[in-house]
Amino acid sequence: MKWTARLLILGFIIITLISCAEQHQFTNKENLNNILNNLAKGKFYTCNLEASYSIGNKNYPDGLITTKLPYKINKNINLIHTEENIGLIYKNDKWGYGNSIFNKKTEEIYVRGSSYVDEDYDNNILAKGYKLSFNKNILKINLFEETVNSEYSCQQLNEILTEAMKKQLLQNFLLQKNSDRM
């Protein structure tokens, strides 16, 4: 009886240690760390700009934008996709960030989540005007103006990325502001 109890306790300890080992410690911000660990299990893509278009505003009529914009649109974006979140890594956006996390709203629509520069990521805070859609390797997103979308074609990278490379990419989310990376 004692021997069976010891085996059960030992088994429980081993299972607990193994489950703890699965969670990588990216940051001490609990919510952000959980999201990054979830993203680590996601699908990794590289996305290239195809076109930008307006859904209509005073500066740009409805349709394809052929004039120069007052900001520089990202030519390349790295995308990490899970069922609950999409993480984006890019050069710049309206807020001077180099990455953002988007929360799933509908099957194809994700809404930009909270900033986590000073506080932990909050799943309940959403920038409702800033969203993306991702369907069949096509990313549509507005990172600068609510009425100007950019469209990207994406290719999956999972086969060529090692686990170490994925974790290195996810390190980008630890410094959200571009000014913190310099």
PyMOL CGO cylinders between C-alpha atoms (Angstrom):
from pymol import cmd
from pymol.cgo import CYLINDER

trace = [
    CYLINDER, 0.00, 0.00, 0.00, 2.79, 2.44, 0.93, 0.3, 1, 1, 1, 1, 1, 1,
    CYLINDER, 2.79, 2.44, 0.93, 4.63, 1.51, -2.24, 0.3, 1, 1, 1, 1, 1, 1,
    CYLINDER, 4.63, 1.51, -2.24, 1.53, 2.31, -4.39, 0.3, 1, 1, 1, 1, 1, 1,
    CYLINDER, 1.53, 2.31, -4.39, 1.04, 5.66, -2.65, 0.3, 1, 1, 1, 1, 1, 1,
    CYLINDER, 1.04, 5.66, -2.65, 4.70, 6.57, -3.24, 0.3, 1, 1, 1, 1, 1, 1,
    CYLINDER, 4.70, 6.57, -3.24, 4.40, 5.65, -6.92, 0.3, 1, 1, 1, 1, 1, 1,
    CYLINDER, 4.40, 5.65, -6.92, 1.29, 7.81, -7.26, 0.3, 1, 1, 1, 1, 1, 1,
    CYLINDER, 1.29, 7.81, -7.26, 2.99, 10.77, -5.57, 0.3, 1, 1, 1, 1, 1, 1,
    CYLINDER, 2.99, 10.77, -5.57, 6.12, 10.33, -7.70, 0.3, 1, 1, 1, 1, 1, 1,
    CYLINDER, 6.12, 10.33, -7.70, 3.97, 10.11, -10.85, 0.3, 1, 1, 1, 1, 1, 1,
    CYLINDER, 3.97, 10.11, -10.85, 2.10, 13.28, -9.87, 0.3, 1, 1, 1, 1, 1, 1,
    CYLINDER, 2.10, 13.28, -9.87, 5.37, 15.15, -9.28, 0.3, 1, 1, 1, 1, 1, 1,
    CYLINDER, 5.37, 15.15, -9.28, 6.79, 14.05, -12.64, 0.3, 1, 1, 1, 1, 1, 1,
    CYLINDER, 6.79, 14.05, -12.64, 3.62, 15.07, -14.50, 0.3, 1, 1, 1, 1, 1, 1,
    CYLINDER, 3.62, 15.07, -14.50, 3.62, 18.45, -12.74, 0.3, 1, 1, 1, 1, 1, 1,
    CYLINDER, 3.62, 18.45, -12.74, 7.27, 19.07, -13.64, 0.3, 1, 1, 1, 1, 1, 1,
    CYLINDER, 7.27, 19.07, -13.64, 6.70, 18.11, -17.27, 0.3, 1, 1, 1, 1, 1, 1,
    CYLINDER, 6.70, 18.11, -17.27, 3.68, 20.43, -17.59, 0.3, 1, 1, 1, 1, 1, 1,
    CYLINDER, 3.68, 20.43, -17.59, 5.67, 23.30, -16.07, 0.3, 1, 1, 1, 1, 1, 1,
    CYLINDER, 5.67, 23.30, -16.07, 8.48, 22.72, -18.54, 0.3, 1, 1, 1, 1, 1, 1,
    CYLINDER, 8.48, 22.72, -18.54, 6.12, 23.20, -21.50, 0.3, 1, 1, 1, 1, 1, 1,
    CYLINDER, 6.12, 23.20, -21.50, 5.48, 26.86, -20.60, 0.3, 1, 1, 1, 1, 1, 1,
    CYLINDER, 5.48, 26.86, -20.60, 8.37, 29.07, -21.78, 0.3, 1, 1, 1, 1, 1, 1,
    CYLINDER, 8.37, 29.07, -21.78, 9.01, 32.18, -19.68, 0.3, 1, 1, 1, 1, 1, 1,
    CYLINDER, 9.01, 32.18, -19.68, 9.13, 35.11, -22.14, 0.3, 1, 1, 1, 1, 1, 1,
    CYLINDER, 9.13, 35.11, -22.14, 8.14, 37.80, -19.62, 0.3, 1, 1, 1, 1, 1, 1,
    CYLINDER, 8.14, 37.80, -19.62, 6.82, 38.24, -16.09, 0.3, 1, 1, 1, 1, 1, 1,
    CYLINDER, 6.82, 38.24, -16.09, 3.61, 39.79, -17.52, 0.3, 1, 1, 1, 1, 1, 1,
    CYLINDER, 3.61, 39.79, -17.52, 1.31, 36.80, -17.05, 0.3, 1, 1, 1, 1, 1, 1,
    CYLINDER, 1.31, 36.80, -17.05, -1.28, 37.46, -19.80, 0.3, 1, 1, 1, 1, 1, 1,
    CYLINDER, -1.28, 37.46, -19.80, 1.37, 38.43, -22.36, 0.3, 1, 1, 1, 1, 1, 1,
    CYLINDER, 1.37, 38.43, -22.36, 3.44, 35.35, -21.47, 0.3, 1, 1, 1, 1, 1, 1,
    CYLINDER, 3.44, 35.35, -21.47, 0.39, 33.08, -21.95, 0.3, 1, 1, 1, 1, 1, 1,
    CYLINDER, 0.39, 33.08, -21.95, -0.38, 34.64, -25.35, 0.3, 1, 1, 1, 1, 1, 1,
    CYLINDER, -0.38, 34.64, -25.35, 3.25, 34.31, -26.49, 0.3, 1, 1, 1, 1, 1, 1,
    CYLINDER, 3.25, 34.31, -26.49, 3.29, 30.65, -25.47, 0.3, 1, 1, 1, 1, 1, 1,
    CYLINDER, 3.29, 30.65, -25.47, 0.06, 30.16, -27.41, 0.3, 1, 1, 1, 1, 1, 1,
    CYLINDER, 0.06, 30.16, -27.41, 1.52, 31.96, -30.44, 0.3, 1, 1, 1, 1, 1, 1,
    CYLINDER, 1.52, 31.96, -30.44, 4.59, 29.70, -30.26, 0.3, 1, 1, 1, 1, 1, 1,
    CYLINDER, 4.59, 29.70, -30.26, 2.26, 26.81, -31.13, 0.3, 1, 1, 1, 1, 1, 1,
    CYLINDER, 2.26, 26.81, -31.13, 0.71, 28.76, -34.04, 0.3, 1, 1, 1, 1, 1, 1,
    CYLINDER, 0.71, 28.76, -34.04, 1.41, 28.96, -37.74, 0.3, 1, 1, 1, 1, 1, 1,
    CYLINDER, 1.41, 28.96, -37.74, 4.15, 31.37, -38.84, 0.3, 1, 1, 1, 1, 1, 1,
    CYLINDER, 4.15, 31.37, -38.84, 3.88, 33.36, -42.09, 0.3, 1, 1, 1, 1, 1, 1,
    CYLINDER, 3.88, 33.36, -42.09, 5.78, 36.02, -43.98, 0.3, 1, 1, 1, 1, 1, 1,
    CYLINDER, 5.78, 36.02, -43.98, 3.55, 38.52, -45.80, 0.3, 1, 1, 1, 1, 1, 1,
    CYLINDER, 3.55, 38.52, -45.80, 4.40, 40.87, -48.69, 0.3, 1, 1, 1, 1, 1, 1,
    CYLINDER, 4.40, 40.87, -48.69, 2.49, 44.02, -49.63, 0.3, 1, 1, 1, 1, 1, 1,
    CYLINDER, 2.49, 44.02, -49.63, 0.29, 43.71, -52.71, 0.3, 1, 1, 1, 1, 1, 1,
    CYLINDER, 0.29, 43.71, -52.71, -1.76, 46.94, -52.66, 0.3, 1, 1, 1, 1, 1, 1,
    CYLINDER, -1.76, 46.94, -52.66, -3.39, 49.57, -50.45, 0.3, 1, 1, 1, 1, 1, 1,
    CYLINDER, -3.39, 49.57, -50.45, -6.93, 50.75, -50.86, 0.3, 1, 1, 1, 1, 1, 1,
    CYLINDER, -6.93, 50.75, -50.86, -9.36, 53.16, -49.25, 0.3, 1, 1, 1, 1, 1, 1,
    CYLINDER, -9.36, 53.16, -49.25, -12.84, 52.39, -48.06, 0.3, 1, 1, 1, 1, 1, 1,
    CYLINDER, -12.84, 52.39, -48.06, -13.58, 56.09, -48.62, 0.3, 1, 1, 1, 1, 1, 1,
    CYLINDER, -13.58, 56.09, -48.62, -12.64, 59.22, -46.70, 0.3, 1, 1, 1, 1, 1, 1,
    CYLINDER, -12.64, 59.22, -46.70, -12.04, 62.91, -47.44, 0.3, 1, 1, 1, 1, 1, 1,
    CYLINDER, -12.04, 62.91, -47.44, -8.39, 62.39, -48.44, 0.3, 1, 1, 1, 1, 1, 1,
    CYLINDER, -8.39, 62.39, -48.44, -8.75, 59.21, -50.50, 0.3, 1, 1, 1, 1, 1, 1,
    CYLINDER, -8.75, 59.21, -50.50, -11.77, 58.18, -52.54, 0.3, 1, 1, 1, 1, 1, 1,
    CYLINDER, -11.77, 58.18, -52.54, -13.06, 54.64, -52.43, 0.3, 1, 1, 1, 1, 1, 1,
    CYLINDER, -13.06, 54.64, -52.43, -10.72, 52.18, -54.19, 0.3, 1, 1, 1, 1, 1, 1,
    CYLINDER, -10.72, 52.18, -54.19, -7.06, 51.48, -54.94, 0.3, 1, 1, 1, 1, 1, 1,
    CYLINDER, -7.06, 51.48, -54.94, -4.65, 54.14, -53.65, 0.3, 1, 1, 1, 1, 1, 1,
    CYLINDER, -4.65, 54.14, -53.65, -2.16, 55.27, -56.29, 0.3, 1, 1, 1, 1, 1, 1,
    CYLINDER, -2.16, 55.27, -56.29, -0.95, 58.49, -54.62, 0.3, 1, 1, 1, 1, 1, 1,
    CYLINDER, -0.95, 58.49, -54.62, 1.79, 58.71, -52.02, 0.3, 1, 1, 1, 1, 1, 1,
    CYLINDER, 1.79, 58.71, -52.02, 0.53, 58.36, -48.46, 0.3, 1, 1, 1, 1, 1, 1,
    CYLINDER, 0.53, 58.36, -48.46, 1.82, 60.61, -45.62, 0.3, 1, 1, 1, 1, 1, 1,
    CYLINDER, 1.82, 60.61, -45.62, 3.27, 57.54, -43.88, 0.3, 1, 1, 1, 1, 1, 1,
    CYLINDER, 3.27, 57.54, -43.88, 5.33, 54.58, -44.99, 0.3, 1, 1, 1, 1, 1, 1,
    CYLINDER, 5.33, 54.58, -44.99, 3.29, 51.38, -45.30, 0.3, 1, 1, 1, 1, 1, 1,
    CYLINDER, 3.29, 51.38, -45.30, 5.05, 48.21, -44.19, 0.3, 1, 1, 1, 1, 1, 1,
    CYLINDER, 5.05, 48.21, -44.19, 6.24, 46.25, -47.21, 0.3, 1, 1, 1, 1, 1, 1,
    CYLINDER, 6.24, 46.25, -47.21, 6.72, 43.06, -45.19, 0.3, 1, 1, 1, 1, 1, 1,
    CYLINDER, 6.72, 43.06, -45.19, 4.94, 41.71, -42.12, 0.3, 1, 1, 1, 1, 1, 1,
    CYLINDER, 4.94, 41.71, -42.12, 5.55, 38.55, -40.11, 0.3, 1, 1, 1, 1, 1, 1,
    CYLINDER, 5.55, 38.55, -40.11, 2.30, 36.96, -38.96, 0.3, 1, 1, 1, 1, 1, 1,
    CYLINDER, 2.30, 36.96, -38.96, 1.69, 34.30, -36.32, 0.3, 1, 1, 1, 1, 1, 1,
    CYLINDER, 1.69, 34.30, -36.32, -1.79, 32.77, -36.42, 0.3, 1, 1, 1, 1, 1, 1,
    CYLINDER, -1.79, 32.77, -36.42, -3.69, 30.82, -33.75, 0.3, 1, 1, 1, 1, 1, 1,
    CYLINDER, -3.69, 30.82, -33.75, -7.41, 30.29, -33.30, 0.3, 1, 1, 1, 1, 1, 1,
    CYLINDER, -7.41, 30.29, -33.30, -7.64, 33.01, -30.61, 0.3, 1, 1, 1, 1, 1, 1,
    CYLINDER, -7.64, 33.01, -30.61, -4.97, 35.55, -31.63, 0.3, 1, 1, 1, 1, 1, 1,
    CYLINDER, -4.97, 35.55, -31.63, -2.84, 36.85, -34.45, 0.3, 1, 1, 1, 1, 1, 1,
    CYLINDER, -2.84, 36.85, -34.45, 0.51, 38.40, -33.68, 0.3, 1, 1, 1, 1, 1, 1,
    CYLINDER, 0.51, 38.40, -33.68, 2.09, 40.79, -36.19, 0.3, 1, 1, 1, 1, 1, 1,
    CYLINDER, 2.09, 40.79, -36.19, 5.70, 41.94, -36.39, 0.3, 1, 1, 1, 1, 1, 1,
    CYLINDER, 5.70, 41.94, -36.39, 6.40, 44.91, -38.68, 0.3, 1, 1, 1, 1, 1, 1,
    CYLINDER, 6.40, 44.91, -38.68, 8.45, 48.12, -38.94, 0.3, 1, 1, 1, 1, 1, 1,
    CYLINDER, 8.45, 48.12, -38.94, 5.94, 50.77, -37.90, 0.3, 1, 1, 1, 1, 1, 1,
    CYLINDER, 5.94, 50.77, -37.90, 2.33, 51.72, -37.24, 0.3, 1, 1, 1, 1, 1, 1,
    CYLINDER, 2.33, 51.72, -37.24, 0.26, 54.72, -36.10, 0.3, 1, 1, 1, 1, 1, 1,
    CYLINDER, 0.26, 54.72, -36.10, 1.43, 54.30, -32.50, 0.3, 1, 1, 1, 1, 1, 1,
    CYLINDER, 1.43, 54.30, -32.50, 5.19, 53.91, -33.21, 0.3, 1, 1, 1, 1, 1, 1,
    CYLINDER, 5.19, 53.91, -33.21, 5.04, 50.20, -32.43, 0.3, 1, 1, 1, 1, 1, 1,
    CYLINDER, 5.04, 50.20, -32.43, 6.74, 47.35, -34.24, 0.3, 1, 1, 1, 1, 1, 1,
    CYLINDER, 6.74, 47.35, -34.24, 4.25, 44.66, -33.30, 0.3, 1, 1, 1, 1, 1, 1,
    CYLINDER, 4.25, 44.66, -33.30, 0.66, 44.12, -32.22, 0.3, 1, 1, 1, 1, 1, 1,
    CYLINDER, 0.66, 44.12, -32.22, -1.55, 41.34, -30.96, 0.3, 1, 1, 1, 1, 1, 1,
    CYLINDER, -1.55, 41.34, -30.96, -5.05, 40.99, -32.39, 0.3, 1, 1, 1, 1, 1, 1,
    CYLINDER, -5.05, 40.99, -32.39, -7.93, 39.11, -30.71, 0.3, 1, 1, 1, 1, 1, 1,
    CYLINDER, -7.93, 39.11, -30.71, -10.42, 37.01, -32.66, 0.3, 1, 1, 1, 1, 1, 1,
    CYLINDER, -10.42, 37.01, -32.66, -13.81, 38.66, -33.13, 0.3, 1, 1, 1, 1, 1, 1,
    CYLINDER, -13.81, 38.66, -33.13, -15.38, 36.52, -35.90, 0.3, 1, 1, 1, 1, 1, 1,
    CYLINDER, -15.38, 36.52, -35.90, -14.18, 33.65, -38.10, 0.3, 1, 1, 1, 1, 1, 1,
    CYLINDER, -14.18, 33.65, -38.10, -11.96, 35.93, -40.23, 0.3, 1, 1, 1, 1, 1, 1,
    CYLINDER, -11.96, 35.93, -40.23, -11.86, 39.23, -38.31, 0.3, 1, 1, 1, 1, 1, 1,
    CYLINDER, -11.86, 39.23, -38.31, -9.41, 40.04, -35.52, 0.3, 1, 1, 1, 1, 1, 1,
    CYLINDER, -9.41, 40.04, -35.52, -9.37, 43.33, -33.56, 0.3, 1, 1, 1, 1, 1, 1,
    CYLINDER, -9.37, 43.33, -33.56, -6.21, 45.04, -32.29, 0.3, 1, 1, 1, 1, 1, 1,
    CYLINDER, -6.21, 45.04, -32.29, -5.72, 44.35, -28.60, 0.3, 1, 1, 1, 1, 1, 1,
    CYLINDER, -5.72, 44.35, -28.60, -4.33, 46.47, -25.81, 0.3, 1, 1, 1, 1, 1, 1,
    CYLINDER, -4.33, 46.47, -25.81, -0.93, 48.05, -25.59, 0.3, 1, 1, 1, 1, 1, 1,
    CYLINDER, -0.93, 48.05, -25.59, 1.36, 46.25, -23.18, 0.3, 1, 1, 1, 1, 1, 1,
    CYLINDER, 1.36, 46.25, -23.18, 4.22, 48.73, -22.98, 0.3, 1, 1, 1, 1, 1, 1,
    CYLINDER, 4.22, 48.73, -22.98, 3.61, 49.65, -19.33, 0.3, 1, 1, 1, 1, 1, 1,
    CYLINDER, 3.61, 49.65, -19.33, 0.96, 47.16, -18.20, 0.3, 1, 1, 1, 1, 1, 1,
    CYLINDER, 0.96, 47.16, -18.20, 0.22, 43.50, -18.88, 0.3, 1, 1, 1, 1, 1, 1,
    CYLINDER, 0.22, 43.50, -18.88, -1.78, 42.65, -22.01, 0.3, 1, 1, 1, 1, 1, 1,
    CYLINDER, -1.78, 42.65, -22.01, -5.53, 42.97, -21.36, 0.3, 1, 1, 1, 1, 1, 1,
    CYLINDER, -5.53, 42.97, -21.36, -7.80, 40.75, -23.50, 0.3, 1, 1, 1, 1, 1, 1,
    CYLINDER, -7.80, 40.75, -23.50, -10.78, 43.02, -22.75, 0.3, 1, 1, 1, 1, 1, 1,
    CYLINDER, -10.78, 43.02, -22.75, -9.29, 46.22, -24.20, 0.3, 1, 1, 1, 1, 1, 1,
    CYLINDER, -9.29, 46.22, -24.20, -9.74, 46.44, -27.97, 0.3, 1, 1, 1, 1, 1, 1,
    CYLINDER, -9.74, 46.44, -27.97, -9.00, 49.18, -30.52, 0.3, 1, 1, 1, 1, 1, 1,
    CYLINDER, -9.00, 49.18, -30.52, -12.24, 48.48, -32.39, 0.3, 1, 1, 1, 1, 1, 1,
    CYLINDER, -12.24, 48.48, -32.39, -11.42, 50.65, -35.42, 0.3, 1, 1, 1, 1, 1, 1,
    CYLINDER, -11.42, 50.65, -35.42, -8.19, 48.77, -36.08, 0.3, 1, 1, 1, 1, 1, 1,
    CYLINDER, -8.19, 48.77, -36.08, -8.77, 45.26, -37.31, 0.3, 1, 1, 1, 1, 1, 1,
    CYLINDER, -8.77, 45.26, -37.31, -7.46, 42.70, -39.72, 0.3, 1, 1, 1, 1, 1, 1,
    CYLINDER, -7.46, 42.70, -39.72, -8.85, 39.86, -41.74, 0.3, 1, 1, 1, 1, 1, 1,
    CYLINDER, -8.85, 39.86, -41.74, -6.85, 36.77, -42.57, 0.3, 1, 1, 1, 1, 1, 1,
    CYLINDER, -6.85, 36.77, -42.57, -8.25, 34.23, -45.00, 0.3, 1, 1, 1, 1, 1, 1,
    CYLINDER, -8.25, 34.23, -45.00, -6.57, 31.83, -47.44, 0.3, 1, 1, 1, 1, 1, 1,
    CYLINDER, -6.57, 31.83, -47.44, -3.13, 33.41, -46.96, 0.3, 1, 1, 1, 1, 1, 1,
    CYLINDER, -3.13, 33.41, -46.96, -4.41, 36.95, -47.64, 0.3, 1, 1, 1, 1, 1, 1,
    CYLINDER, -4.41, 36.95, -47.64, -3.93, 39.54, -44.87, 0.3, 1, 1, 1, 1, 1, 1,
    CYLINDER, -3.93, 39.54, -44.87, -5.94, 42.78, -44.96, 0.3, 1, 1, 1, 1, 1, 1,
    CYLINDER, -5.94, 42.78, -44.96, -5.07, 45.30, -42.27, 0.3, 1, 1, 1, 1, 1, 1,
    CYLINDER, -5.07, 45.30, -42.27, -5.20, 48.98, -41.31, 0.3, 1, 1, 1, 1, 1, 1,
    CYLINDER, -5.20, 48.98, -41.31, -2.25, 49.98, -39.12, 0.3, 1, 1, 1, 1, 1, 1,
    CYLINDER, -2.25, 49.98, -39.12, -2.33, 53.74, -39.80, 0.3, 1, 1, 1, 1, 1, 1,
    CYLINDER, -2.33, 53.74, -39.80, -5.84, 54.92, -40.67, 0.3, 1, 1, 1, 1, 1, 1,
    CYLINDER, -5.84, 54.92, -40.67, -9.15, 53.22, -40.07, 0.3, 1, 1, 1, 1, 1, 1,
    CYLINDER, -9.15, 53.22, -40.07, -10.22, 53.84, -43.68, 0.3, 1, 1, 1, 1, 1, 1,
    CYLINDER, -10.22, 53.84, -43.68, -7.01, 52.74, -45.44, 0.3, 1, 1, 1, 1, 1, 1,
    CYLINDER, -7.01, 52.74, -45.44, -6.36, 49.01, -45.72, 0.3, 1, 1, 1, 1, 1, 1,
    CYLINDER, -6.36, 49.01, -45.72, -3.28, 47.26, -47.01, 0.3, 1, 1, 1, 1, 1, 1,
    CYLINDER, -3.28, 47.26, -47.01, -3.45, 43.82, -48.56, 0.3, 1, 1, 1, 1, 1, 1,
    CYLINDER, -3.45, 43.82, -48.56, -0.64, 41.28, -48.23, 0.3, 1, 1, 1, 1, 1, 1,
    CYLINDER, -0.64, 41.28, -48.23, -0.06, 37.84, -49.69, 0.3, 1, 1, 1, 1, 1, 1,
    CYLINDER, -0.06, 37.84, -49.69, 1.35, 35.43, -47.09, 0.3, 1, 1, 1, 1, 1, 1,
    CYLINDER, 1.35, 35.43, -47.09, 3.42, 32.26, -47.23, 0.3, 1, 1, 1, 1, 1, 1,
    CYLINDER, 3.42, 32.26, -47.23, 3.63, 29.80, -44.37, 0.3, 1, 1, 1, 1, 1, 1,
    CYLINDER, 3.63, 29.80, -44.37, 7.08, 29.28, -42.83, 0.3, 1, 1, 1, 1, 1, 1,
    CYLINDER, 7.08, 29.28, -42.83, 6.54, 26.50, -40.28, 0.3, 1, 1, 1, 1, 1, 1,
    CYLINDER, 6.54, 26.50, -40.28, 8.53, 23.92, -42.24, 0.3, 1, 1, 1, 1, 1, 1,
    CYLINDER, 8.53, 23.92, -42.24, 11.70, 26.03, -42.33, 0.3, 1, 1, 1, 1, 1, 1,
    CYLINDER, 11.70, 26.03, -42.33, 11.60, 27.53, -38.82, 0.3, 1, 1, 1, 1, 1, 1,
    CYLINDER, 11.60, 27.53, -38.82, 13.12, 25.66, -35.88, 0.3, 1, 1, 1, 1, 1, 1,
    CYLINDER, 13.12, 25.66, -35.88, 11.59, 25.99, -32.41, 0.3, 1, 1, 1, 1, 1, 1,
    CYLINDER, 11.59, 25.99, -32.41, 14.52, 28.23, -31.43, 0.3, 1, 1, 1, 1, 1, 1,
    CYLINDER, 14.52, 28.23, -31.43, 13.85, 30.51, -34.43, 0.3, 1, 1, 1, 1, 1, 1,
    CYLINDER, 13.85, 30.51, -34.43, 10.16, 30.75, -33.50, 0.3, 1, 1, 1, 1, 1, 1,
    CYLINDER, 10.16, 30.75, -33.50, 11.02, 31.74, -29.92, 0.3, 1, 1, 1, 1, 1, 1,
    CYLINDER, 11.02, 31.74, -29.92, 13.49, 34.32, -31.25, 0.3, 1, 1, 1, 1, 1, 1,
    CYLINDER, 13.49, 34.32, -31.25, 10.76, 35.84, -33.44, 0.3, 1, 1, 1, 1, 1, 1,
    CYLINDER, 10.76, 35.84, -33.44, 8.40, 35.95, -30.46, 0.3, 1, 1, 1, 1, 1, 1,
    CYLINDER, 8.40, 35.95, -30.46, 11.03, 37.92, -28.49, 0.3, 1, 1, 1, 1, 1, 1,
    CYLINDER, 11.03, 37.92, -28.49, 10.03, 40.90, -30.71, 0.3, 1, 1, 1, 1, 1, 1,
    CYLINDER, 10.03, 40.90, -30.71, 6.79, 41.18, -28.71, 0.3, 1, 1, 1, 1, 1, 1,
    CYLINDER, 6.79, 41.18, -28.71, 8.70, 41.98, -25.51, 0.3, 1, 1, 1, 1, 1, 1,
    CYLINDER, 8.70, 41.98, -25.51, 9.56, 45.48, -26.77, 0.3, 1, 1, 1, 1, 1, 1,
    CYLINDER, 9.56, 45.48, -26.77, 6.39, 46.86, -28.31, 0.3, 1, 1, 1, 1, 1, 1,
    CYLINDER, 6.39, 46.86, -28.31, 7.63, 50.38, -29.02, 0.3, 1, 1, 1, 1, 1, 1,
    CYLINDER, 7.63, 50.38, -29.02, 10.13, 50.85, -31.83, 0.3, 1, 1, 1, 1, 1, 1,
    CYLINDER, 10.13, 50.85, -31.83, 11.97, 53.45, -29.73, 0.3, 1, 1, 1, 1, 1, 1,
    CYLINDER, 11.97, 53.45, -29.73, 12.69, 50.76, -27.10, 0.3, 1, 1, 1, 1, 1, 1,
    CYLINDER, 12.69, 50.76, -27.10, 14.50, 48.63, -29.68, 0.3, 1, 1, 1, 1, 1, 1,
    CYLINDER, 14.50, 48.63, -29.68, 17.11, 51.24, -30.56, 0.3, 1, 1, 1, 1, 1, 1,
]
cmd.load_cgo(trace, "trace")
